[in-house]
Amino acid sequence: MISEALVSLLAITRTTDLAARFTGVRPFLPLLSATRFGTVGGISQPKILFELKQCKSFNDDYWPAYWTSLAELHLLRLDTELKRWKLDPKQAWLENEPKRSPSPDLLAFLARGSTVITQTPPGTVIDANDSLNSATPPEILSSRIAVDALVKAIAYLFIAAWPGRTPNRDKAYYSCEALFDILLDAVAPTIDLKVERHIVRSQGEEIKVYGLLPEATQPNGMPGVLFTNGLEGTNVESIMTVLRTRSIVSSAWFFMEMPGTYRYKRPLCKDSSEQIYGDVLSFIESHSAIDRSRLGMVGVSFGGNCATRMAIADKRLKAVVINGAPLARSLSPRGSFGMPEIIVRSLFNVVGADGIQALMMSLHSLHPCQADIERIHCPVLAINGERDTLVSTQDTIDLANWVPRSELMLFPDDDHCAIGHIREWQEHSSEWLMRAL
């Protein structure tokens, strides 16, 4: 195991890529990366670990190409099944400009295989052949193979785009999203969810917001929950796991990426990010299906930092779930010890810092003090793994201790954001929010 001191030394000297030529990139990633990447696509951890070992660089010319080539293998499997039923090949989806809705025949075909996702919990390997027998109709088998291939292609493109903010990674990001949109439109109705896509304009940005709403409406409106992810998370990653749980039952969930990441034009800063989240909450509040008095928020990883700040700043929030938030301890200079160069570089990019001092000043402005946290008016559910290897678990414990009305949920022997218990914490959060809102 490569020591944290060596990881930090390579990050400071910017020589991680040189070392990765000999070892592969795995030693220079957060320890949870294989679990995280595998979870997105239901890919086995040994397979992801092997592929990480074979990957020799984070360089923008190498990393996206390596993972995109693995995605292409699954897209070939997908095209084989589409051709069998005379449906548009995947290239037609990616070159669909101006964007038009997928054909009903394509969505119906993919919907037949939707149980590949919806009946396979996060953390479980997705296998198109599970629960089949000799009596399974050929079209069902073909659809399951197609969905399995599509899910895995999306996952590999998500990895190709990770952690964002470079030209070739951006290209993979948009390809990933284009494929995911087709999958989402096919799968969501099979679990009684309606899909909405909105653009909210704020602070010179156009924020893409996905809405997942139960098909059954409520006479007085339903609770609205804003879900935001972290430093290098995407809507695709968030929604892919939600589709494999029973989180969205009687409330509407809206998903947005954290300011400063991926498609945003401007870096993350305290005031503008809180204005952006506030404007998205205003959009949710105005939605015809939403009870405006019942707004909640879920923040994961660095998104948990944002959710903490919004719980302080926006009194419209009636309950907030905060999972794995980096706060005072994690965002201090000491908190960066042992942090891989690829994550440090992401921090620089997301906050727009041009040097160590600027980075430290930006991070300091983003963590609220104890006195501010003690002013949070709404109930808070604080979640993490007990053995967080990316940020300090103590930040989560401090948060729960300081918020006047809080619950603490730590998963033993689990890592950052309780990555090994996604289904448990998401479904518990959904139930907790329904009680609190």
N, C-alpha and C positions, 0 to 999 in steps of 0.2 A: 504494500500500500504506500503510495507516495504521500509524504508528510504534508501537513498544512503549510509548514514553513517553506517547503520547496515550491508548492503551488503559488504561494504569495510572492516568492522570489521571481519565479517565471512570469508572474503577472506584472510585477514592477518593472522587470527588464524587457517585457514584451517578447519573450522567447518561448512561450507555450507552444506555438506552432512548430518550432524547431524540435522540441522534445516529442511532440505528437507524431512526427515522422517515424520515430522508432517504436513508440508504445501504442499508437492509436490515440484517439481523443478521449477515450473513456476516463482515464485518471484525472482529466482536467475539466470534468463536468460535475455539477452537483450530484451527490451520491444517489439521489432519488430519480435521476434522469431516465434511467432504463425503465423503471416502473411507470413513470409519467408518460414517456413516449409510447410504451406498450399499451397503456390503458386507453389512449385515444383510439387506437385501431383494433383493440382486442388481440394484440400480437404477443406471443409468449416472451417472457423476459429473457430466457437464454438466447432466443433469436436476435432480439435487439442488442443484447450484450455482445454477441458475435459481430454484428454489423458495426457497432461502435468501435470494436477492436480493429476492424478492417479499415475504418475511416481514419485518414491520416492528417487532416487539416481542418481548421475552422475558416480558412480563407474563402472569400466570397466566390471565387472562381471554382473552388473545389467542393466545399460543403453542400451547397444547393444542388450541384450536378450529381454528386454521389447519391443523395437521398432521392432526387427526382428519378434517377435511373431505376431505383427500386420501386418507386411508384409506377413507373412505366410497365414493369413486369405485370403488375396487377391490372393495369388498364388494358393490357393485351388480353388478359383473362376476361375482363368485362366486355371488351369488343367482340370476343368470340361468342358470348351469350347473346349480345344484342343482335349480332348478325344472324344468329340462328332464328330469331323471331322478326327479322327485317325491320329493326329499329335503328334510329340514328346512332352512329358511332360516337364515342366520347369526344372526338375532335370537333364535332359539330357543336357540342356544348361549350367548349373552350373558345371557339371562334364565333360565338353567337353575339355579334354586335350589329346593330343595336340589340340589346338583350330582349329576347321574347320568351314567353312562357314555354316550358317543355310540353311536348305533346301528351295528351291524355293517355295514349297507348303506352308511352314510356313510363309515366307515373304509375299506371295500373300494373305494369309488369314488375317494377321495383317494389311496389306495395305488397305483392304476393310473397316476397321474400323478406319482408320487414322484421319478422320474428328473429332473424339472425341477430338483429340489434336489440330489439325491445325485450326479448326473453333471455338475454345474456347480460348479467349484471357487470358493472365496471370491475376490472381486476380479473375477469374470467376471459380465457382465450375464446375468440369467436371462430366457430367452425361451421361451415355451410352444411356439413353432413350430419351434424347433431340432430337427434330425434327423427331421423328419416328411416324409411324401410322400403322394401321392394314395391310397395303399393303407392309410393309417393308419385304423383303425376309429374311427367317430364318438365312441364312449364314451371311448377313449384320448385323443383330441384334447380332448374336453370336460373330462376329468379334469385334463389338463395345464393347460388354461386356468384351471380352478378353483384348482389348487395355486399357479400363478403369481400369481393375484389374491390368494389368501390370504397368501402370503409377503409380497407388497408391502404389503398392509393391515397385517400384523403389524409390518413395518418402520416404516411411518408412525406407527403407534400407539406404537412404541418411541420415536420421535423426539418425539411429543406428550408422552410421559411424562418425557422427559429434561429436566433432570438430577434430577428427583424432588423430593419433600418439599413439595409444595403441593397443595391440594385437587383442582384440575382435572387436574393431572399424575398424581396418585394414581388418579383415575378412569380415565385412559387406560392407566395401568400395569396395572390389573386386567383391563381389556378386552383388552389385548394378551396377557396371560398366558392368559386364557380361550380365545382363538382359537388361541394357540400350542399349548395342551394337546391340542386336537383334531388339529392338524397333526402333532405329535410322535407321538401314538398311531397315526396312519396310516402315517407314514414310517419310523419306527425299525425295525419288523419287516421291512421290505423290504431292510434292510442288516444283518439278523441281529442286531439289538440289542433287548434287553428293557428296558422303561421301568419305573422305580419312582419313587414319590413318598412322601416321609417327612416327618414333623414331629419335629424334635429340640428338646426344651425345655431352655433354659439361660439363666441370668441374667435370668429374667423374660420371656424372649423365646420365640417359637415360630418356629424356623428351618425354612423349607421347603427340603428337600434333594431334588434330582432325582438318580436313579441311572440310568446307562446301562450295561448289562452285556451282554457277548457271550452269545448264546444257548447256545453250547457251554460246558459247565461243565468245571472242572478238578478231578481227584480230590482234590488237596491244597489246593484253594482258589487263587484268583487274586490278583494284586496289587490293592490298592485305592488309587485316586488321588483326592485332594480338589482340586477346581478352584474357585478364587475370583477374582472380578473386582474392579473398582476403584470409585472414588468415585461414578460415575454409570453403572456397568454393571449389567446384569441377567442372570439366568439365561437369559432368552430370547436375548439377544445372544450369550452364550457357546455355547449349545447349537446355535443356528442355524448358526454357522460350523463346529462340530464335525461336524454332519450332512453337511457338504459336503467333509469330508476323510476320511482313513482313519486317524484317530487312535486310535480304540478298537478294538483287534484282540484282544488276549488279556489285557487288564486291565479292571477295572471303574472307571468314572469317576463321581464324585459331585460335584454342582454346588451351590454355595451363594453367596448374595450377601454382600457385605462388611457386617459390623456397622455400624450407624449410617445405612445407606442405605434407601431405599424403605420396606419394610414393617416395619422395626424401630421399636420404641417409644423406645429409649434411644440416646443419642449414642455414637459410637465413642470408646473410651478403651483404654489399653494393657492393663490387667489384665483387664477384663471381656471384651474381644475375644479375648484369648488363651485365656480360660476357655471361651468359646463355640466357638472352633475346636477346642480340646481335647476338648470334649464331642461335637462332630460326628465327630472322629477316633475317639473311643471307640465311637460308633455304628457307624462303618465297620468298626472292628476286630472288633465283635461280630457282624457280618453273616455269615450261614452260608456265603456264597459266597467269602468273603475269607480269604486267608492273612494272619493278623494280624501276622506277622513281616515283611510286605512292604508297608508303607504309604508312599505318596509324596504330594507336594503340588505343585500348579501355581498360582502367583499372578501375576496380570496387573495392571499399572499399580499403583494403590494397594493392590490385593490382593497385589502383589509385596512391598510393605512388610510386610504381614501375614505372608506366607509366610517372609520373612526372620526376623521375630521368632519365628515358630513353629519354624523350624529351630534357633534358639538355645534355645528353651524346652522343646521336646518331643522327647525322645530316641527316641520311637517312629518318627519320620520317618526313613526310610532313604535318601531321595533327594528333592531339591526343585528345581523349575524356577522361576526368578524372572525375570519379563519386565517391563522398564520400571519398576522400583521407584523411587519417590521416597524418597531417604534423606537423609543429612546436608546435602548441597549444595542439594537441591531444597526441603527443608523449612526452610531458613534464611530470614530476612527478605529476603535478596537474591534468593532463588529465586522470590519472588512477582512480581518486576518483569516487566511485560509480560503478566501473567496476566489473561485476560478477567474482567470482573465476574461473569459467570454462573458461572465456575469458583470464583472467590473466595467468592461467596455459597454455593456448594455446600459448600465447606470449612467455613464457619461453621456451616451447618446440620448437617453430618455429625458434627462434633466437639462441637456444642452450645455454641459460643463466643458470648459476647455483646459482644465487643469485640476490638480488635487484640491487646492484651496477652494476653487469655485464649486467643486463637487461636494466638499464637506459643508460649505455654506448652504448649498441647495438642500442637501439631506437634512441639515439641522432645521431648516425652515419648515420641513415636512412632518416633523414629529411633534405632536402636541405634548405639553407638559402635564404633570399630574393634576395640577389645579384645573386645567381645561377639561381633562377627562372626567374629573369629579363633577363637572357641571352637566354631563350628559343626562338628559331628562328621560330618555326612553329605555326600556329594557334592552339588554345586550346579551347575546349568547356568544361567548368567546370559546373558540375551538382551535385545537392544534394537536400534533403528535407530541408525545412526551420527549421524543429524541429528535427534535428538529435539527438537521445538520446544515441548514441554509441560513436561518435566522434564529434568534434566541427565543426559546420557549418561555423564558422568564418574562418577555414582553407580553405574552398572552396571559400569564398568571398575574402580572401587574395590572393589566387592563381589567381583568375580572375583579381584582381586589379594589380598584379605584372607582369603577363605575358603581353608582349607588344601587342600581337594580340590575344584577348580572347573574349569569350562570356560567360555570366553567366546565368544558367538556374536553378532557385530554385523553387521547388514545394511547394506551401503553405500547411501548416498542414500535411506535409508528413515527414517520418522518414529517417533513414540512407539510402543513395543511392536511395532515392525516390522510396522505395519498393512498395508503393501503386500506382505508375505510371510507372511500368516497360515497358508496351507496348509503352506509349507515349515517354519516353526518349530513348528507343532503336530505335524506328522508326525515331525519330527526329535525333538521332545520325547518323544513316545510311544515311539519306538525307544530313545532314551537312558534313559528310565525303566525299560523292560523289561530293559535290560542292568544298570542300577544296582540294581534291586530284587531 
